[in-house]
Amino acid sequence: MLIDSHVNLHAPQFDADRDAVIARAREAGVALMVEISDRLATFEATHGLAMAHDDIWCTVGVHPHEARHYGELSSARLVELASREKVVGIGECGLDFHYDLSPRAVQEAVFRQHVHAARTTGLPLVVHTREADEVMARVLAEEMADGPFRFLMHCYTSSAELAEQAAELGAWFSVSGIATFKAAEDVRAVIRDMPADRLIVETDCPYLAPVPHRGRRNEPAFVGHVLDKLAEIRGWSRTEAEARTTDAFFSLFDRIPRPGGA
């Protein structure tokens, strides 16, 4: 089945036609979507989308850009919100040293609270990392040493070295529309070496629309283009890519019941 593991349907870019966007996704064969929380101020909207649609699930978390507003965030608060129906992951959280919209020390502290919540709940952690390879590798290693947790390196575009370190710690990886961009051969090279049984796909809509829709608002209906590019990169058939990413998705997001119990 087609699954979009990372959508931002609560974003204002969808305010005018959100229902139509969801309908187009279904028409395109998208069977499941995971609506991602980027800050607690919009979590009610995120959770509301999941509750309103049988094929949408959600996460709870704070993006590193927003960490400056959540310096006092506790893992207990995340655990509390994660107990709600249809919450299946912790995040999006992590480190972004490209924009530095939040102080780096605050980003790290808030990120560690998310790790603790993932460890406590057993839910997967959705990790954002950009230009923070050294610190990300250190935090993941330190936290894993304190106790295991499962995590997804979402929309991965960082170095081969960090990918290898994360894979050794058991990471899953998600591939986005960036993999279709002409200038992204370095990203495709890293994808070729990612663990075959821990690869999933996403749109990260409304951002990063894949070719042939690049430059437009992205939608879940476009995730098939990402899957096709992943199949090309790995030398898989479309059927094999769909089967592999579906298995990997349900292995990671194991709070979501697999249709048919397969």
Residue, then its C-alpha position, 0 to 999 in steps of 0.5 A: m500500500l501507499i503510505d505517507s509517513h510525514v504530512n503537515l495537513h494542519a499547515p495554513q497552506f491547506d486551509a482553503d482546501r484541506d478536505a480536497v487534499i485528503a480526498r486526492a490522496r485517497e484517490a491516488g491510492v494513499a491508504l495511511m497518513v501520519e500527521i506530524s506535530d511541530r509545536l504543542a500550540t497546534f497539537e489540538a489541530t493535529h490530533g483533531l485531524a487524526m480523530a476525524h479521519d480513519d486513515i490519519w494518525c498523528t504524533v506529538g512534539v516540538h520542532p527544533h525551530e520552535a524549541r525556544h518557546y518550549g525551554e521548560l517542556s518536560s518528557a512527562r507532558l509529552v507522555e501525557l499527550a501521547s496517551r491520547e487515542k491515535v497518537v503513534g509517535i513522538g516528534e518531530c523533534g531534533l536539531d537544526f543548526h542551519y537556521d538556528l531559530s532556537p539556541r543550540a543548547v535549548q534545541e538539545a535540551v528539548f530534543r532530549q526530553h523527546v527522547h525520554a518520552a519515546r523511551t517511556t512510551g515505547l513510541p517511535l521518535v521522529v527526528h529532524t536533523r540539519e547541519a548538526d551531525e556531530v551533536m546529533a550523533r553524540v546525543l543519539a549515542e548517549e541517550m541510547a546508552d541510557g536505554p533503548f528507543r526507536f527512532l526515524m531519521h525523517c527526510y534524511t539529507s545529512s552525511a553518510e557518516l551520520a547515516e551509518q552511525a544512526a543505522e548502527l543504533g537501529a534507525w529507520f530512515s524516510v525518503s522525501g521528494i528531495a531524492t527526485f531533485k536533479a542536484a541531489e545525487d549526494v542524497r541518493a548516494v546515501i539512500r543506496d546504503m540505508p538498511a533495506d528493511r528500515l526505509i519508508v517514504e514521505t512527502d513532508c507536505p506542503y514542502l519539498a514537492p517531488v519532480p514533476h511537481r517541484g515548485r508547487r505546494n506538496e500534497p500526500a497524493f504525490v508520495g507515489h513519485v517518491l516511492d518510484k524514485l526510491a525503487e529506482i535508486r535501490g534497483w527495486s520494482r515498484t511492487e517490491a518498493e511498496a512491499r518493503t516500505t509498507d513492512a518497514f512502516f508498520s514495524l516502526f509505527d506499531r501502534i497503527p493496526r495493519p489493515g487485514g492484520a497482515 
